[in-house]
Amino acid sequence: MIKEKFYKGGLKIKKNTNLKIKKILSIPVAILGSLVISTSSFAIDDLDKLENINSKKLDEALNEILQESDIWKEIEELASSGLDIQINWKIPTRKDVIYYAKLLERKNSKHLKEILLRGRRYIPLIKNIFAKYKIPDELVFLPIIESSFNVRAISPSGAVGLWQFVPKTAKHYGLRIDKWIDERYDIEKSTIAAARYLRDLHNSFGNWYFVLSGYNVGEYALKRKVGNRYRYDFWELKSRIPIGARKYTLKFLGTLEVLKKNFLPREKFKEDDIDFEIIKVRKQVSLKEISDITGIPLFELKRLNPHLKRGITPPYNGIFNIYVPKGYKHTVEVALNMKDLNIKLSLINIEYTENLDDIEKEFNSSLEKLETEINLEVNNSEISSIEKNKRVF
């Protein structure tokens, strides 16, 4: 058995009597967006000893080394080492924070692991959105105590979704709630709303611990208790903070301590963990229609789109999200474009005797422009891509 050690400088291989190679200097790995592997020439001490080794045997020997050493597994782990999520807050070593940390470690550590497993598909998206709004990485994990990363979570007070918005706050931050849609269940839009809310709370309090309390009880409810102040210090004003909001903040700090100590050193959150893609539409689109065209099971589309109450985007103006399984975005977009063009073509063919001005008015476009659009979008490659990607789970 060949023994090996993967280290920063490359792959070190101990001497083997069956292989006249003393060392391999390096296999540089560069990761920049995607994995780039450059295998440099192997430095071999005694080149004259290779005269009796044919190239086939040498290739077999090198393949054996690579397989034995699991180097490709190491490289894959490096390439997918994940997002750089940092907990930079110095968690206070106060007895009330330590109490919640120890309670979590003792009774709910397994449950926390299950929550993180559920959250893996959302954490990269949250991290990217929060970075744009300059929200610290620590708050990426706020859904742990808000919703346990359950998009469909509903509280007794009527707060719903990943970020547990009540209707008033949700609407204030631009989320639609009506008979057609509830965007508190929309992962992307609700996360943007949460980022804006957290940013506004920080602008008001200037202290992230106070932001946590404010997120729990509301900005104005918190200010009514502690008053308007030049400086908001959580520890100085702790006794004046409503008990529910106070415990909420301490519990989250305890959770961060456990994450930092027990989970983040080995847990990696990667872009590849996201198992969905988002399509932006400006028109009414039915999930059943998408299922019929592409073969994606309807129950899977409904699972991914809990914000669409009737399984269809609203009939009024707006930009709406439709979530589809990873790898289906292009297929669905092409299918929807094809459907639109087929309607245009059929109408033009059926009503070809109509006045040309009427047809142009109907489509709000010149016939010349329509013809160009049709020629550009209806072609064999686009049509075949639907069949090529059509599959059943």
Buried (B, 14 or more C-beta within 10 A) or exposed (E): EBEBEBEEEBBBBEEBEEBBBBBBBBBEBEEEEEEEEEEEEEEBEEEEEEEEEEEEEBEEBBEBBBEEBEBEEBBEEEBBEBBEBEBEBEBBEEEBBBEBBEEBBEEBEEEBEEBBEBBBBBBBBBBBBBBEBEBBBBBBBBBBBBBBBBBEBBEEEEBBBBBBBBBEBBBBBEBBBEEBBBBBBBBBBBBBBBBBBBBBBBEBBBBBBBBBBBBBBBBEEBBEBBEEEEEBBBEEBBEEBBEEBBBBBBBBBBBBBBBBEBBBEEBBBBEEBBEBBBBEBEEEBBBEBBBEBBBBEBEBBBBBBBBBBEBBBBEEEEEBBBBBBEEBBBBBBBBBBBBEBEEBEEBBEEEEEEEEEEBBEEBEBEEEEBEEBBEEBBEEEBBEBBEEBBEEE
